């Protein structure tokens, strides 16, 4: 799964670079999200390769790799929020442009907020994990990775055998373990809350589009429809990837002893958490393919149908309450005539 995630995120990065669109406002947050998925997949891949080996300083490498991986966990959460926020603002700006021109100050302000969000999405996770690096290595918490399977587990708990090691500060390691879980859960829940709010706002904005009486070209509607699909699909991919890991963390806080449920969630987490790069690539590729299809259909319709027929077909094909906006459009047209 780590290999597939690396492949998917690398494909998105290569596509953006090849098309020379990595600096565009839409692609930039997705570009950084793909980099976060790529580095996270590489961390998981190295941990999987270290599993069962007897390499020198393996415990130190595994501990620090997990800390680096947690930086990319949190970064991927924030970059996902950043990308969905951009899609929502794009949807809102296109609705404003359908009625009146958007102020250049508003566009400039949105770009500045997006740039600051990208910087903070990398800086905040790094600052949050500094105590884990400094105190963990000073307290020799890496001795808790003496069991080989701990290298491939997310946020491994302190080993019970660590109490027998006089050089290991178990209290510091336990505090850092719960600190890591708290940061992971808090960043996920905060990101999920923001995503849900943006999802509701985007759905409201799209309904305003459907009920709007202003005329938009077929290609403009294709763009709006794809943006709306991405606003819905990326949160689904986000929750599917990290939901099992979050459930496992919550259960481990209440029941630390491993059970069959823990083992099932370990396996499910391995299949889902490591697949974010692959799923994000699949969502973007599928919606991009649908966008090209809709543009081709729009061009064919423009050559064979009147604008009113195009508008009616657009509403009926999407199944989004076609009768009311179409009748409103027709009534307003006849009134003007």
Secondary structure in CASP SS format (residue, H / E / C, confidence):
PFRMAT SS
TARGET T0000
AUTHOR 0000-0000-0000
METHOD secondary structure of the structure
MODEL  1
X C 1.00
X H 1.00
X H 1.00
X H 1.00
X H 1.00
X H 1.00
X H 1.00
X H 1.00
X H 1.00
X H 1.00
X H 1.00
X H 1.00
X H 1.00
X H 1.00
X H 1.00
X H 1.00
X H 1.00
X H 1.00
X H 1.00
X C 1.00
X C 1.00
X C 1.00
X C 1.00
X C 1.00
X H 1.00
X H 1.00
X H 1.00
X H 1.00
X H 1.00
X H 1.00
X H 1.00
X H 1.00
X H 1.00
X H 1.00
X H 1.00
X H 1.00
X H 1.00
X H 1.00
X H 1.00
X H 1.00
X H 1.00
X H 1.00
X H 1.00
X H 1.00
X H 1.00
X H 1.00
X H 1.00
X H 1.00
X H 1.00
X H 1.00
X C 1.00
X C 1.00
X C 1.00
X C 1.00
X C 1.00
X C 1.00
X C 1.00
X H 1.00
X H 1.00
X H 1.00
X H 1.00
X H 1.00
X H 1.00
X H 1.00
X H 1.00
X H 1.00
X H 1.00
X H 1.00
X H 1.00
X H 1.00
X H 1.00
X H 1.00
X H 1.00
X H 1.00
X H 1.00
X H 1.00
X H 1.00
X H 1.00
X H 1.00
X H 1.00
X H 1.00
X H 1.00
X H 1.00
X H 1.00
X H 1.00
X H 1.00
X H 1.00
X H 1.00
X H 1.00
X H 1.00
X H 1.00
X H 1.00
X H 1.00
X H 1.00
X H 1.00
X H 1.00
X H 1.00
X H 1.00
X H 1.00
X C 1.00
X C 1.00
X C 1.00
X C 1.00
X H 1.00
X H 1.00
X H 1.00
X H 1.00
X H 1.00
X H 1.00
X H 1.00
X H 1.00
X H 1.00
X H 1.00
X H 1.00
X H 1.00
X H 1.00
X H 1.00
X H 1.00
X H 1.00
X H 1.00
X H 1.00
X H 1.00
X H 1.00
X H 1.00
X H 1.00
X H 1.00
X H 1.00
X H 1.00
X H 1.00
X H 1.00
X H 1.00
X H 1.00
X H 1.00
X H 1.00
X H 1.00
X H 1.00
X H 1.00
X H 1.00
X C 1.00
X C 1.00
X H 1.00
X H 1.00
X H 1.00
X H 1.00
X H 1.00
X C 1.00
X C 1.00
X H 1.00
X H 1.00
X H 1.00
X H 1.00
X H 1.00
X C 1.00
X C 1.00
X C 1.00
X C 1.00
X C 1.00
X C 1.00
X C 1.00
X H 1.00
X H 1.00
X H 1.00
X H 1.00
X H 1.00
X C 1.00
X C 1.00
X C 1.00
X C 1.00
X C 1.00
X H 1.00
X H 1.00
X H 1.00
X H 1.00
X H 1.00
X H 1.00
X H 1.00
X H 1.00
X H 1.00
X H 1.00
X H 1.00
X H 1.00
X H 1.00
X H 1.00
X H 1.00
X H 1.00
X H 1.00
X H 1.00
X H 1.00
X H 1.00
X H 1.00
X H 1.00
X H 1.00
X H 1.00
X H 1.00
X H 1.00
X H 1.00
X H 1.00
X H 1.00
X H 1.00
X H 1.00
X H 1.00
X H 1.00
X H 1.00
X H 1.00
X H 1.00
X H 1.00
X H 1.00
X H 1.00
X H 1.00
X H 1.00
X H 1.00
X C 1.00
X C 1.00
X C 1.00
X C 1.00
X C 1.00
X C 1.00
X H 1.00
X H 1.00
X H 1.00
X H 1.00
X H 1.00
X H 1.00
X H 1.00
X H 1.00
X H 1.00
X H 1.00
X H 1.00
X H 1.00
X H 1.00
X H 1.00
X H 1.00
X H 1.00
X H 1.00
X H 1.00
X H 1.00
X H 1.00
X H 1.00
X H 1.00
X H 1.00
X H 1.00
X H 1.00
X H 1.00
X H 1.00
X H 1.00
X H 1.00
X H 1.00
X H 1.00
X H 1.00
X H 1.00
X H 1.00
X H 1.00
X H 1.00
X H 1.00
X C 1.00
X C 1.00
X C 1.00
X C 1.00
X C 1.00
X H 1.00
X H 1.00
X H 1.00
X H 1.00
X H 1.00
X H 1.00
X H 1.00
X H 1.00
X H 1.00
X H 1.00
X H 1.00
X H 1.00
X H 1.00
X H 1.00
X H 1.00
X H 1.00
X H 1.00
X H 1.00
X H 1.00
X H 1.00
X H 1.00
X H 1.00
X H 1.00
X H 1.00
X H 1.00
X H 1.00
X H 1.00
X H 1.00
X H 1.00
X H 1.00
X H 1.00
X H 1.00
X H 1.00
X H 1.00
X H 1.00
X H 1.00
X H 1.00
X H 1.00
X H 1.00
X H 1.00
X H 1.00
X H 1.00
X H 1.00
X H 1.00
X H 1.00
X C 1.00
X C 1.00
X H 1.00
X H 1.00
X H 1.00
X H 1.00
X H 1.00
X H 1.00
X H 1.00
X H 1.00
X H 1.00
X H 1.00
X H 1.00
X H 1.00
X C 1.00
X C 1.00
X C 1.00
X H 1.00
X H 1.00
X H 1.00
X H 1.00
X H 1.00
X H 1.00
X H 1.00
X H 1.00
X H 1.00
X H 1.00
X H 1.00
X H 1.00
X H 1.00
X H 1.00
X H 1.00
X C 1.00
END
